[in-house]
Amino acid sequence: MRLFFQDHASVIFLYGISFILLPWLFQSLDDLSTHYYYFIFLVCFFFILWLIGRYYRRRKFYAHLQNATFTKNELHLYEPQALIEKAYSQKLRQLQYLYLSQQQLLEEQAREKQLVLSHFAHQMKTPLSVIQLTIQSRTYEATEQSDYWQTIHNECDKLTFTLNQLLTYERTSNLVADLKIEPIVIKGLVQEVVNDLKDYFIAKEVFPKLSIVDSEVIYSDRKWLKIVLYQIVNNAIKYSESETSIQIIYGNATLQIINSGNTILDSEISRVFDLFYTGIKGRISGEASGIGLYLVKKILATLEHPFTLQSHNQVTTFSIDFSNSTQK
């Protein structure tokens, strides 16, 4: 209430002066009708004078409110003059302090969660490795339980893949700082990915067909691009029909990964790269995590490799454009 009266002190003052001067004016002018225009001029003059003074004192305040975008340095008023400007500037400082305090708290909590997540993920990798070695030794033995151990081996591979996805997601928070652009023989990198997934190819009865020239070289980050290719080929195997092939073709600076299986609906094409979106097939199979293609999109965007996903007539094609990465 006090701020209200202080802010309108000039109006109250002008109104009080008018109460004092108007009786004197009426008494001095015997016939007001003959001086009507002079009276109107006097009232308008004082009113305009008051508006000019009010605008002059608050012009920074109005300009600040009309500013559509703010930077860090433009958040506060510079040398506020009017009382309302000073009160407004003080409130902005309080809000900024609360915002920065809350932001710092949230950042600390995010760092703590990231550290805990990374710690437990790395702690889980060692027992998984031991389990995998034990399973491999059992599957080589000619026992009636070999199929049983093979099933456990497949489930362990799924768990390892999901854990690696989790670690990759955690590392992408600082992806730019980890990039190392270098020349890469694209065929060699693709062959590494295919060899890593050979057990999955055999289990799903799907076979790779490579059509890549040995001398083709691109410039990218080897580690992150391998993660992308691993995820795409893994998805291609997962959603391919049995006894079909996955074609991996490189030509005109474009890498294409083509598989035969259920067609992805047009309504899902734009959403499959969203975090945690699994689609109809993912809900049916229950194996999709909704993380893999999100990581693919994030990594390829950082590497500046445009990509497209097309699906027609039970043929799905994932294309990566390396035209901006073939020469350095």
N, C-alpha and C positions, 0 to 999 in steps of 0.2 A: 504493500500500500504506500509506503514511504517513497519507493522508487517511482510509483505512478505519479504522485504529486510533484516530485522533483522533476520528472520528465516533462510535466505539463505546467511548470512554473511560468513559462513565458505566456502561455494562453491565459492562465489565471491573472497574471499581471496585466495583460492587455485588456482583459474583460473588466478588471477592477478600474483601470484608468478610464475606460469608456463609461462606466457608471458615474464616475466623478465628473467627466467632461460633458456628457450629454445634457444634464440639467443646465449647466452654464451655457452650453451652446443654444439650447432652446430659449433661454432667457435673453441671450444677446441678440438672437435673430427673432425679431417681433413676428414676422410672418415666415414660417418655415417653407411654405409653398414656393416663395420667390427664390429661395436658396436651396431648392431640392437637389439640383444637380451638383451643387457644391458639396452638399452633405454626402451624396453618393460617392463622389470623387474622393472625399476624405476617408470614408470607410474603406473603399477599395484600396486606397493608397496604403493605409496602415495594414490591411490584410495581406496585400502582396509583399509588403516589407517584412511582415512576420514569416510568410512562406519562404522568402529568399533566405532569411536568417536561419530558419529551421533546416532548409535543404543544405545550406553551407556547413552547418554543424554536423549533419548526418550523411553527407554525400558518400563518405567511405563505407558507412554501414549499409546503405542501399546498394552500392556497387559490389560489396562483398556478398550480399544476399542474392544478387542477380548473376553472380559468377557461376556458370554451369559446372565447371570442373575446378578442382582444387589440387594443388600440389602441397608437399609437406611444408614449404616455406610460405604459402599463401593461406594457411589455415587461420591465422590470427590477424586481427586488425592492427595496422601500424599506427601508433600514436593516436589512440581513440580520444575524441574530444568530448562529445556529449555523454551524459550519464548513462543513457541506454547503451551506447557503444561500449563504455567501460564495463558495464554489467554483462553485456553480451560476450565481450572478449574474455572476461574472467570465467564465464560459464564454459566457453570453448576450451580454455586451458584445463578446467576440471575434467571435462569430457575426454580430452586428449590424455590426461594422466590416467584416468580409469581405463581407457582403451589400451594404452601402452602396457599398463600393469596386467590387464587380462591377456593381452597378446603374449607377454613374456611368460605368464603362467602356462598358457596353452602350448607355447613352444617348448617349455621345459617338460611338460607332460608328454608331448609328442616325441621328444628326444629319449625320454625314459622308456616309453613304450617301444620305440625303435630298437633301443639297446637290449631290452628284455626279449623282444621278438628275435633279434639276431642271435642272442646268446642261446636261447632254447633251440632254435633251428640248427645251429652248429652242434649243439650237444646231442641232438637227435641223429645227426649224420653218422657218427661213429657207431652206435648200436646197429643202425641200418646196414652199414658196411659189413659188420660182423655177421649179421643175419644172412646177408646175401652170399658171403663166402661159405657159410655153413650149408646153405641151400644148394649152392653150386656143387659142393663136394658130395652131397646126397644124391643129386640128380644124375651124377655120373655112375652111381652104383646100380647094379642090375637088381633091383628089389621090386616087390609088388607095390610098394608105396611111391614109385617114381612119379606117377601122375599127381599124387597128393603133394609131393614136394614141388612139382612144376607149378601147381596152382598157387602155392604159397610164394613161389618165386615171382609169378606174375603180379600178385597183389603187392608184393614188396617193391616191385618196379613202379607200380602206380603210386605208392606212398613216397618213393624217392623222387619221382617226377613232380608230385605236388609240393614236396618240401623244397625242391629246387625252384619251383615257381614262386614260392613264398620268399625265398632268399633273393631271387631276381627282383621281385616287387619291392623289397626293402632297399635294394641297392639303387633302384631307379630314382630314388629321391635325390641322389647326387650324381645323376647320369652325365651331365655335361662335363663335370670335373674329371670324370674317369675315361673320357674318350681318347683314343689314340688312332689317328687316321694313318693307314699304311697300305701299300699295294697288296692285293689279295688275288691269288689264282682261284677264280670262282669255282672251277670244277673240283679242285682239291678240297675246298671248304664244304661243298655239297657232298662229296664222297665221305668226308668225316662224319657228317650228320647222318648219312645213310648207314654207315657202319655202326654208329652209336645206337641206331634204332633197328638193327638187323633182327634181333630177337622178336621185336614187336611186328616186323614185317612177316616173319615166319609164323608167329602165333595167329595173326589175322589172315594169313594166306593171301597177302598182297605183295606185289613185286615191283621194285623200282626200275624205271627205264630212263637213263640219262642221255641227253643229247646236248653236250656242251663241248666246245672246242678246248683243247688243253691249254692253249696260249692266252685265253681270255683273262684279262686282268681288270679289276676294279679297285677303287680307293674307298676304303671304309674302315670301321673299327671291327677287327676280326672277332673279338670275344662277343660283342653285342650282336653282330650280324649272325653269328652262329646260333645264338640263343633264339633269334627270330626265325631262322630257317628250321631249327629243331622243333619249335612250336608249330610252325605251319605244316611241316611234313608229318609231325605227330598227329595233328588234327586230320590231315588227309588220310592217314592210315586208319584212324579211329572211325571215320565216317565213310570209308570205302566199302564197296561190296566185296565179298570173298572172291578169290580167283580173278581179280582184276589187277591192273597195273597203275602205278602212279608215275606220270610222265613229268620229268624235270627238264625243261628246255631253256636254253639261253641263246638269244639272238636279238640283234638290233638294240643292244644295251638293255634288254628286258629279260628278267628271269621269270618263268612261268612254272607253276606247280599245279598240275592238272590231275584230278581224281574223279572216279566214277562212283556215284552214290546218290542218295536222296538229294533232290534239288532244294536249295535254300530259298525260302519264300522272299519275294521282293520286299515285303514289309519288315523282314528281319535283317536284310543286307546292311542297312544303315545302323542297326542296333547291336549287331554281334560284337562290335568293338567297344561297347560300353562295359564298364566294370560290373561284374557279377551277373551280366545278362547271359543266360544259357540257351535260350531258344527252345523250340518245341522238341528237337532231337535230344537236347541236353536234359530236358525234364523226363523224357521217356527212358533214356539210358541211365540217368542218374550219375554219370561219370564226369560231366562237365562242371568246371569250377567257376567259369565266367571271368577268369583272370588272364588266361593265355593270350587271347586276341587283343585284350586291352594293353598288355605289355608290348605286343607286336606293334600296335598303333603308336604307342608312346615312344618306343625305341626308334622306329622308322621315321617318325616326325623329327626326332632329335638329330638323327643321322642325315635328314633331308633327302630321303629316298621316297618319292611318291609311290603309292601302291593302289591297286584296285582289286575288288573281289566281285566275280561274276559267277552266276549259277543258272544254267539253262539245260533243260532236257537231261537231267540227272548227271550233268557234267559241271564240276565246280573248278574255277580257275582263279588262282591267286597270283597276281602279277606285281613285280617290283621293278620300278624304273630306275636304272643306274646311269641314265644318259648324262647326268651332271657329275658323275663320279668315275668316269672312264679315263679321264686325263687330269693330271695335276701339274 
